């Protein structure tokens, strides 16, 4: 169902469906939005915006707070639907709901600290900086965090006084509908939020529409690149790109190998590698203990139990059959390039999209394959010095997350200053990120910090004034 101007409507476009990745059983069926429905959503949002932005701030917050109280009341239902539609294990789904609940406080703090009103004396005058909403912002959501990540843009956008048209992933329409229903139940006025199902054609129509003011996108680099090319024709519109990464994890100078193997395993394989911050490349010193460490990670990987809850590492199926195919094809590309197989990932014989982890040694491979793969695969690189480790960590056009495991705190000071990434962690997983901090990356990982605490920056634009109160 679509949600336009406060009403649930059947789509009039192409048929599509959502499947449970654990069993590939059909759980949702519907239709994309038609061109007319896209226009109707934009027109209703345009009318709603001029009312919503002029509602007093406290009244806006009251409705938004109501939404979050409903999320709290319905957290078990949300958790179960996330688990059903994404295949996430229970703890992973619970963690997503928890992160979603923290979004309101973090977004409100960011609004005041990043985009509030400020003034300072300027000679005989006063310099005042204020912030205004953009208007209609299109939020394009991903499948891997279908509730949390869209709200990472929706909430700050609504706080700032924008209205939102939400286009979720085609893999998670049911979660999207539940979320929008909660916004409806919270009392959000008609047109302030709309839900449109669709593929890239719907995204393109929204982006190009003369009445929309920007796109807040979370997804793959390839999709983000296409969107960036399209939006280059519209420099008047805001564009936030939260993309993926080919993330390095470096281990250097540590005796705590058991703990290190846990960090490596979780960094690479949590959510079955379907997090943009998962470690994709493990960089190690070329010494005997490193080989023992890799063997330990291999043994952990071989002991994963499929179709059952993994109490430690949240390992489930990939999102789709196409994702399984892409994972196996990428592994084959690494092997054909000369990669040495430590552990070969395989399709697990089941009704679901389960695959086993892959570990490939790429140390002696001359061909540079710099791609993000959304799956449980990590590449090994052995180097002879810490400087080489940093050089290899930076041997990517991406720059989202990175990590260092070491007993030497001074090495991290060097690491954090020289590695190009937006999230750089020490002695913890590469996937650890706080909602009270900026989130995003450099290079092909997006346009710097479009998410987390700095999402507020993309939801309001500054107006600078010089005021003389004594004409």
Long-range contacts (C-beta under 8 A, 24 or more apart in sequence): 1-30, 1-177, 1-195, 2-33, 2-37, 2-41, 2-194, 2-195, 2-196, 2-197, 3-177, 3-180, 3-184, 3-193, 3-194, 3-195, 4-37, 4-40, 4-41, 4-44, 4-194, 4-195, 4-196, 5-40, 5-41, 5-44, 5-48, 5-190, 5-191, 5-194, 6-184, 6-189, 6-190, 6-191, 7-190, 9-37, 11-37, 11-197, 12-36, 12-37, 13-37, 13-197, 13-198, 13-202, 14-199, 16-170, 16-173, 16-197, 18-85, 18-170, 18-171, 18-172, 18-173, 18-174, 19-320, 20-84, 20-85, 20-87, 20-352, 21-86, 21-87, 21-316, 21-317, 21-318, 21-319, 21-320, 21-352, 21-353, 22-87, 22-307, 22-316, 22-317, 22-351, 22-352, 22-353, 23-351, 23-352, 24-321, 24-351, 24-352, 24-353, 25-351, 27-84, 27-85, 27-174, 28-85, 28-173, 28-174, 30-173, 30-197, 31-197, 32-197, 32-198, 32-199, 32-202, 33-196, 33-197, 33-198, 33-202, 35-205, 37-196, 38-196, 38-198, 38-202, 38-205, 38-206, 38-209, 39-209, 41-165, 41-194, 41-196, 42-136, 42-165, 42-206, 42-209, 42-211, 42-212, 43-211, 44-190, 44-191, 44-194, 45-136, 45-163, 45-164, 45-165, 45-191, 45-192, 45-194, 45-211, 46-135, 46-136, 46-211, 47-191, 48-163, 48-189, 48-190, 48-191, 48-192, 49-133, 49-135, 49-136, 49-162, 49-163, 49-191, 49-192, 51-189, 52-158, 52-161, 52-162, 52-163, 52-189, 52-192, 53-133, 53-161, 53-162, 60-158, 60-159, 60-161, 61-108, 61-159, 63-186, 63-187, 63-188, 64-104, 64-155, 64-158, 64-159, 64-186, 65-104, 66-186, 66-187, 67-182, 67-183, 67-186, 67-188, 68-101, 68-103, 68-104, 70-182, 70-185, 70-186, 71-97, 71-100, 71-101, 71-182, 72-101, 74-178, 74-182, 75-101, 77-178, 78-147, 78-175, 78-178, 78-179, 81-174, 81-175, 81-178, 82-146, 82-147, 82-175, 84-174, 85-146, 85-171, 85-172, 85-174, 85-175, 86-143, 86-144, 86-146, 86-171, 86-172, 86-175, 86-316, 86-319, 87-316, 87-317, 87-318, 87-319, 87-352, 87-353, 88-271, 88-314, 88-316, 89-309, 89-310, 89-314, 89-315, 89-316, 90-309, 91-309, 91-311, 91-314, 92-270, 92-271, 92-314, 92-316, 95-314, 96-145, 96-147, 96-148, 97-147, 97-148, 99-145, 99-148, 99-435, 100-147, 100-148, 100-151, 102-435, 103-148, 103-151, 103-152, 103-155, 103-435, 104-155, 106-435, 106-436, 106-452, 106-453, 107-155, 107-156, 107-159, 107-455, 107-456, 108-159, 109-436, 109-453, 110-156, 110-453, 110-454, 110-455, 110-456, 111-156, 111-159, 111-160, 111-456, 111-460, 114-453, 114-454, 114-456, 114-457, 115-160, 115-456, 115-457, 115-459, 115-460, 115-462, 122-466, 124-468, 124-470, 125-466, 125-467, 125-468, 126-466, 126-467, 126-468, 126-469, 127-464, 127-465, 127-466, 127-467, 128-464, 128-465, 128-466, 128-467, 129-462, 129-463, 129-464, 129-465, 130-462, 130-463, 130-465, 131-160, 131-460, 131-461, 131-462, 131-463, 132-161, 132-460, 132-461, 132-463, 133-157, 133-160, 133-161, 133-162, 133-459, 133-460, 134-162, 134-213, 134-214, 134-238, 134-459, 134-460, 134-461, 135-162, 135-163, 135-211, 135-212, 135-213, 135-214, 136-162, 136-163, 136-164, 136-165, 136-211, 136-212, 136-213, 136-214, 137-162, 137-163, 137-164, 137-165, 137-212, 137-213, 137-214, 137-215, 137-216, 137-238, 137-459, 138-164, 138-165, 138-166, 138-167, 138-203, 138-206, 138-207, 138-212, 138-214, 138-215, 138-216, 139-164, 139-165, 139-166, 139-167, 139-216, 140-167, 140-203, 140-215, 140-216, 140-217, 140-218, 140-219, 140-227, 141-166, 141-167, 141-168, 141-169, 141-172, 141-176, 141-218, 142-169, 142-218, 142-219, 143-169, 143-171, 143-172, 143-319, 144-271, 144-274, 144-275, 144-276, 144-319, 144-374, 146-171, 146-172, 146-175, 146-176, 147-175, 147-178, 147-179, 149-218, 149-242, 149-451, 150-176, 150-179, 150-218, 151-179, 152-218, 152-435, 152-451, 152-452, 152-455, 153-216, 153-218, 153-240, 153-451, 153-455, 153-458, 153-459, 154-193, 156-455, 156-456, 156-458, 156-459, 157-216, 157-459, 158-188, 158-192, 158-193, 159-456, 159-459, 160-456, 160-459, 160-460, 161-460, 162-213, 162-459, 163-191, 163-192, 163-193, 164-192, 164-193, 164-194, 165-193, 165-194, 165-196, 165-206, 165-212, 166-193, 166-194, 166-195, 166-196, 167-196, 167-197, 167-198, 167-202, 167-203, 167-206, 168-195, 168-197, 169-219, 170-197, 170-198, 170-199, 171-319, 171-320, 173-197, 200-226, 203-227, 204-230, 207-231, 207-234, 207-237, 208-233, 208-234, 212-237, 213-237, 213-238, 214-238, 214-239, 214-240, 214-458, 215-239, 215-240, 216-240, 216-450, 216-455, 216-458, 216-459, 217-241, 217-242, 218-242, 218-451, 219-243, 220-244, 220-372, 220-374, 221-372, 221-398, 221-444, 221-445, 224-446, 225-444, 238-458, 238-461, 239-447, 240-446, 240-447, 240-450, 240-451, 240-455, 240-458, 241-446, 241-447, 241-450, 242-276, 242-439, 242-440, 242-446, 242-450, 242-451, 243-276, 243-400, 243-441, 243-444, 243-445, 243-446, 244-276, 244-372, 244-374, 244-398, 244-400, 244-445, 245-276, 245-277, 245-280, 245-372, 245-396, 245-398, 245-399, 245-400, 245-401, 245-421, 245-441, 245-445, 246-280, 246-281, 246-370, 246-371, 246-372, 246-396, 246-397, 246-398, 247-277, 247-278, 247-279, 247-280, 247-281, 247-398, 247-400, 247-401, 247-402, 247-403, 247-421, 247-430, 248-279, 248-280, 248-281, 248-282, 248-283, 248-392, 248-393, 248-394, 248-396, 248-402, 248-403, 248-419, 248-421, 249-279, 249-281, 249-282, 249-283, 249-402, 249-403, 249-404, 249-405, 249-430, 250-283, 250-284, 250-389, 250-390, 250-393, 250-402, 250-403, 250-404, 250-405, 250-415, 251-282, 251-283, 251-284, 251-285, 251-290, 251-293, 251-404, 251-405, 251-406, 252-285, 252-386, 252-389, 252-404, 252-405, 252-406, 252-408, 252-411, 253-285, 253-386, 253-406, 253-407, 253-408, 253-411, 254-405, 254-406, 254-407, 255-407, 256-407, 257-289, 257-292, 257-293, 257-296, 258-296, 260-293, 260-405, 261-293, 261-296, 261-297, 261-300, 262-300, 263-403, 263-405, 263-427, 263-428, 263-429, 264-293, 264-297, 264-378, 264-405, 265-297, 265-300, 265-301, 265-313, 266-312, 266-313, 266-429, 266-431, 267-403, 267-429, 267-430, 267-431, 268-297, 268-357, 268-376, 268-377, 268-378, 269-301, 269-304, 269-313, 269-315, 269-357, 269-376, 269-378, 270-313, 270-314, 270-315, 270-429, 270-431, 271-314, 271-315, 271-316, 272-315, 272-316, 272-317, 272-318, 272-355, 272-375, 272-376, 273-357, 273-373, 273-374, 273-375, 273-376, 273-377, 274-318, 274-319, 274-374, 274-375, 275-431, 276-372, 276-400, 276-401, 276-445, 277-400, 277-401, 277-423, 277-430, 277-431, 277-433, 278-430, 278-431, 279-378, 279-401, 279-403, 279-429, 279-430, 280-372, 280-373, 280-377, 280-378, 280-379, 281-362, 281-378, 281-379, 281-380, 281-381, 281-392, 281-393, 281-396, 282-378, 282-379, 282-380, 282-381, 283-381, 283-382, 283-383, 283-389, 283-392, 283-393, 284-380, 284-381, 284-382, 284-383, 285-382, 285-383, 285-384, 285-389, 286-382, 286-383, 286-384, 290-382, 294-342, 294-359, 294-380, 297-359, 298-342, 298-343, 298-359, 301-343, 301-356, 301-357, 301-359, 301-376, 302-343, 302-356, 304-356, 304-357, 306-348, 306-350, 306-354, 306-356, 307-350, 307-352, 307-354, 315-376, 316-354, 317-352, 317-353, 317-354, 317-355, 318-353, 318-354, 318-355, 318-374, 318-375, 319-353, 319-374, 320-353, 321-353, 323-353, 323-374, 323-375, 324-353, 324-355, 326-373, 326-374, 326-375, 327-355, 327-358, 327-373, 327-374, 327-375, 327-376, 327-377, 328-355, 330-371, 330-373, 330-375, 330-377, 331-358, 331-360, 331-377, 333-369, 334-360, 334-362, 334-365, 334-369, 334-377, 334-379, 335-360, 337-362, 337-365, 337-367, 337-369, 338-362, 338-364, 338-365, 338-366, 338-367, 339-365, 339-379, 340-364, 342-380, 345-375, 345-376, 345-377, 368-395, 370-395, 370-396, 370-397, 370-398, 372-398, 386-411, 386-414, 390-414, 390-415, 390-418, 390-419, 393-419, 394-418, 394-419, 394-420, 396-443, 397-443, 397-444, 398-441, 398-443, 398-444, 398-445, 399-441, 399-442, 399-443, 399-444, 399-445, 400-440, 400-441, 400-445, 400-446, 401-425, 401-430, 401-431, 401-433, 401-441, 402-430, 403-428, 403-429, 403-430, 421-445, 422-448, 422-449
